[in-house]
């Protein structure tokens, strides 16, 4: 994945002035000093480079789009027009979106994306921006403008002989414990049905000594194992990093002993990124992120919002 490299602000500025289409991650001060151009960005203090932990500080992690891209359109989305993100997507290509943490677009997308027009019709990936103060900013390079209340997206169009495919690497699977379902969708949960019995969810997690910093809830989404991380467990409520849904059955996750590492450093892999919860676990990072390079995120987007997941996008050659 040679298109993903760490650069200084001066080097990034040179690439921008050349007109290169870029997706950039770094701290606010470094991003705010970049010139206008064909780029989007989000704040994060960390990255992974070939499995090694990186503190970005004054450096920027840059994902450069390939030369064969035929068109790039940058758009901003707030909580009102976010529902258009799939209809705005190119017929062939993909959309890369960055959303500020704890913002109205973050809540809107998490809870409502599956009701958007053309949901899942086009490849969509991205991440939640953050910083050490638990806030996040996004940048639209067209105006070199920072936002705390808008998502930024890059709609990337491919020629007919290329196609994009978004994939996830998730070593977690459902454990053999209790079945957990929820009454409503959302990021905040008070009650849940545990094996069909309604009870306070926070009290239940405390009772089973749930380790929220290591294990996610794992939902079975029509055969796909999707992680939901707990942000905080309060006295009578649980706050989540991604929404749960009442039609999904969840269980506490475990590591799948049969999981196979994907090759994310090949020339077919255009980009990748991973969750901060993965990054913070040294043993996990050494074992499961050794082939990963990309920003460290507060949530990962593959069509919808996920957690504790590594995301990668590959390029294929179409038969025409």
N, C-alpha and C positions, 0 to 999 in steps of 0.2 A: 504494500500500500504506500508507494513512494510519493503519492500526491499529498500526503499528510505529513507536515514538517513544522517544527518550532522555529519561529523567526523573531527578530527584533522588530520594534515599531518602525524603524527606518527601512528595513528590508520589506516589511509588509506594505509600507507606503509606496515603495517603488513598484511592487507588483500591482497595486491598485491603480497607479498612474498609467501602467501599461494596458489597463482595461481588463485584466484577468478577473473572471467571475470567482469569488471567494466566499467561503463560510469561515468565520473567525471566532475564536474563543479566547478570553483573557480577562484581566481585571478592568475596571471601569476607566482608570486613568489612561491605560495604554490604548484602549479602544477609542476613547474620546479624542485622542490626538491624531486619529487617522483622517486622511482626506476623503472627499466625496468620491464615489465610484460604484462599481458593480459588485457590491458585497453586502452581506448581512452578518450580524454578530450577536453574541450573548455573553454575559459575564459568568465566569467560573474561575476559582483560584487554582484548579488542579486539572491535570491531564494524565493519560497513560500513554507511554511511548514504547511499543514493543514489549509490553508487560511491565515496564519500569514506572514507578510513581514519579510524577513531575509536579513541582510547585511552580506555577507559571510566573509569578511576580511580575517583572517587566517584560516577559516574553509572551508571544502570541502563538496559539496553535491554529494552523491554517489548513483548511481543506480546499484544494484547488480543483475546480471542475475540469473535465477533460476537454481537449481541443475540438472534439467532434460535436459538442453541444451546439445546437442550431439557434437557440433563443433562450434568453433568461428574462423573467419578469419578476420584479420585487414589489411586494404589496404588504401593507400593514393591516392588521385585524384587531378590532376591539371586541368586546363582549356582544355587540349588536350584529356585526357583519361576519363574525367568525364562521357562521353557518354556510358561507359562500366558498369556503376554502377548497372543497372538492369540485364544485362547479367551475372554479377558476383554473383548475389544473389543466395542463396540456394533455392532449389525447395520447401522446407517447412521450414518456419521460418520467419525472417524479417531482414531488414537492418537498422541500426542506423547510421546516418551521421551527422557530425558537420562541418560547413563551416565558414571560417573566413570572417567577415564583410568587405565589400568594397574591395574584392579581385577579381582576374580574375575568379576563380571558382564560386564565388557568382554571378557575372554577367552572366557567361556562363550557369549555372544551371537555373537561373531565366528565361532567355530568350529562352532557347533551350530544356529544359527537355522533353517537350511533343513530341519532335521528336526523342528521344532516343529509341534504340531498346528495345522491351519488356516493354515500358513505362506502368506502372500500373499493370504489371503482378504479381509482388511480393510486399508485404507490405514494404513500405519505409517511415521512419520518421526521424526527426532530427531537428536541429536548427542552427541559425546563431550566432556565438560567437562574443563577443564584450567586451569593457571595457569603462571606463569613458572618455577616450580620443578618442572615436569613431573609435577604431581599434579592431581587434580581432585576437586571436591565437587559433590554434588547436594543439593537442598533439597526437602522436602515441606512446603508451606505449611500443611497441616492441623495440623501440630505445630510449625511453624517449626523443624524439625529438620534438621541437616546430616548428610550421610553421605559416607564415602569408600569404602564397600563395598556400596552399594545403588544401583540405578537407580531413578529416579522416573518415573512415567508419568501422563499425563492422558488418560483415555478420554473423548472428546468425542462426544456424540450429536447428530445433526441431525434436523430434521423431515423428513417424506417428500418434500417438494418441493425439497430441497437434497441435494447430494452433494459429496464431497471427492475430489480426485484429486492424488496425489503424483507429482511429476515431477522430473527432473534436467536440469541444463544441464552438459554435459561437452564442451568443445572438443577433447578428446583422442580420438584413434582409434589403432588398431594401426598401427605402422610396417611397413615391408617387410623387417625384419630377421629374426633367427632365431626359430623356433618354440620356445617354452619350456613344458614341462609339469612337474608336480611329483608325487612319489610319494605324499605324504600331505597332508591339510589341516592348516592351522595358521598361527600367527603367526611361527614360527621355521623357517627353511629351511636345510638343510645341502647337500643335493644336488638337482640338477634334471637333466632330460633336455633337452639343447640339440640340436634337430634329430634327436632320437632317441638321442643319445649322453649317457650319464650322466656328470656331472662336478660338482665343487664349485661351488655357485652364487656364493659370494663371490668366488672366484678368477675366475670368468667375468665378473662385473660389473666387477672391477678391470681385467681384460684389455681390455674394450671402453670403458673410461673412462666408465662410467655416471654421469650426474649425477643423484643421488638427490633433490636439492633442486629440480629442475626437472621431470624427466620421470618419470611413473609406469610401472609395468607395466600393460598394458591387456589384460583378458581378454574373450573373446567369449562372453557368456552368452546363448546362443540368439539372437544378433543384437544384443543390447544391449552397448555398450562400457562396461565397468566398470573403474575405476582401482584399483590397489593401490599405495600409497606405501611406500617403504623407510624404516624408522625409523633403522636403522644397519647398516653393513656391517663385521662383525668379521673376524678372521683366517680363520675357516673356517665362519662362519654369517652369515645375513642375517636381521635382525629387521624385521618388517613391521607396519604400522599396521592392516591388515585381513588376514583369512585368505585364503590361496589354497586351491584345491581341485583334486584330481587329475583330475577330469573336464573341466577347462577348459584351453583352449590360450591362452597368453599371448604377447605380444610387447612390446618396448619401445615406449612411446607416442610419438606426434607430434601436433602441432596440426593439426586438420582445416582446410584452407584454405577450405572451403566452409561452415563452421559459421555459423549465424545466431543472433544474440542473441535470447533470448526477452524479452517485456515483463513484467518482474517488478514493475513499479510500478503496474499497473492495479488497478482495484477488484476484479477476479476473483481476484487473488493475495492469499491471506490471510497468508502468512508465507514467509520464505526465510532461508537461512543458507549459509555457504560455508567452505571449508577454509582453515586457516592457511597452507598451502603456496601457495595462490592469493594470499592476502593479502600474503605476503612478497615476491612478485614484482611490482615496481612497474609494469612494462610490461604484465604480464598483468592486474593490477588495473585499470589505466586502460582497457584495451581490452575486457575481458570481464566486469567487475563493475560497469559504469557504471549498470546498471538494478537493482542488488542492494541490499537493505537487510536486515541481520540479524546475528546473532552470528557470530564467527569461531571455528571448531571444530577439534578434534583428530581428527575423523572424523565422517562423515555417515551417517545411517541412512535408507535408503529400502527398507523390508522387510528388508534385510540391511545389514551395515556396508560403507561405501564410503570412498574417499579422493579428495582433490583434485577435489571435485565441488561444485557449487552446487545446492542442493535448494530446491524451492518447492512450495507446496501451493495449489491453486486451488479455488474454489467454483463449482459449476455448478447450474443450475436443472433439476430432474428433470421429466420429462413424466409426469403421474399422471392 
